[in-house]
């Protein structure tokens, strides 16, 4: 739906004239330098409640982050965003006025005046928002950056819930055409270019139909189990909406496809019985391990299974669970014995999720509901896979050949700052929406510990090269992947649970690989890596 620029121009001109000419105005005009500009001008398009206007394509501003709003005005001023009215108006504003206006709308209660059209079915958009399309387009879910139910994450990933449909369609189109820029690393233009026009409209209809809410409030409800993001109410399409196609029937036990990668059953093909319920529970635990009411008690950091096993363990070359299930029992040098898949899952809790620091102080037992659910989910993903095949295409991460320069944490620091910090934070602390974790911490007390496989530089480099940044909108070189993996794993993290009390002995027994910095390099605090527990994140 195009902007009604004629109507917008009339509103803006009237507002500017009123602000400039009214002798008894209690608010100074735009551009006066006063830190409290006439906010009635903004309300002409965005409404006094900040909920936006569907007919004008004016966005919701209420409860959006102040820094995000200020950045958008700056984008209009410097040309990263173009609009016949917003661009000239933004150039009139002083820094003090921008700050005051942004803080005003950010402080308003969440509000939405969105009216999604009745002839657009939001179901396709819902699936893309919640799950993306990893196998087909390496398209991450919208929520993986913008947070569950589009509540927004930090200053770079704004809330989408409750934005007017016409505004969302207009901006997604502008990203694709290049009319809008200023997005970090050019990610929105690259990601949205993978959507069809119909998908863009459906995604916009889905988010426009969701209620506006402050991220901290909604995140708290999610963490308390009052809302399950995947169980969000799907908006009812209008009477004129064309039915959305089924997301893809996959016959149970389907053989490997033309790519050579096994295809797991579709999400919607879970059995409609008690086993199917257990599979669904396992999937929920897999994707929300640290915050789920059942599994959260065993997690001592802010990690989830899906951090290392993308697309809920379905994606080839991202350590898919269908390949892991058929490969166990197997001998593991790390344990120096034959391990079952149950023990392998428990090991992930011990090392990747630092269960020793959890509420209960240990990983889930084999008889626990957490293990039953996860094992059921993995088994179901592997429906029809060849049992005992330890060489399935797509298993693990594709190995990355070493470069002539090797790997260097100092070089990696620059790569991290440029390509990784926007999501994972300048200090590796991860990204939050309220208290709901969205991007995983990469080091520090909330990260994986020194026993996790990802602390090995070669493993991390392979994962990063194939799968990061999320959605592969920016492709790192082999050298960059090696260097940034070295930088990440040259930071302190929770102690190896196998620590004997002697750093040198622990290093000799468990960390003799040249891809492992444990006990061999000083951390940022000057102490040998692995010698002490990092302080909890502030």
Secondary structure, DSSP 4 states (H G I P E B T S, - for coil): ----HHHHHHHHHHHHHHHHH-TT-SSBPTTS--SSB-THHHHHHH-TTS--BTTTTBPP-TT--HHHHHHHHHHHHHTSS--TTHHHHHHH--HHHHHHHHHHHHHSPP-------TTS--HHHHHHHHT-BHHHH-B--THHHH-GGG--BTTTB---TT--HHHHHHHHHHHHHTS----GGGHHHHHHTTS-HHHHHHHHHHHHHSPP--HHHHHHHHHTTS--GGGPPPPPPPTTPPPPPPS----TTPPP-TTS---PPPGGG--SSHHHHHHHHHHHHHHSTTT-TTTGGG-SSS--GGGTSHHHHT-TTS--HHHHHTT-SEEETTTTEEE-HHHHHHHHHHHTS-GGGSSSSSPPPTTSHHHHHHHHHHHHHTTT--TT-TT-TT-S----PPPTT---HHHHHHHHHHHTHHHH-TTS--EEETTEEEEPP-SBTTS--TTSGGGSHHHHHHHHHHHTTTTSSSPPPHHHHHHHHHHHTTS-BSPPTT--S-HHHHHHHH--STT--TTTSB-TTSSBTTSSPPPPP-
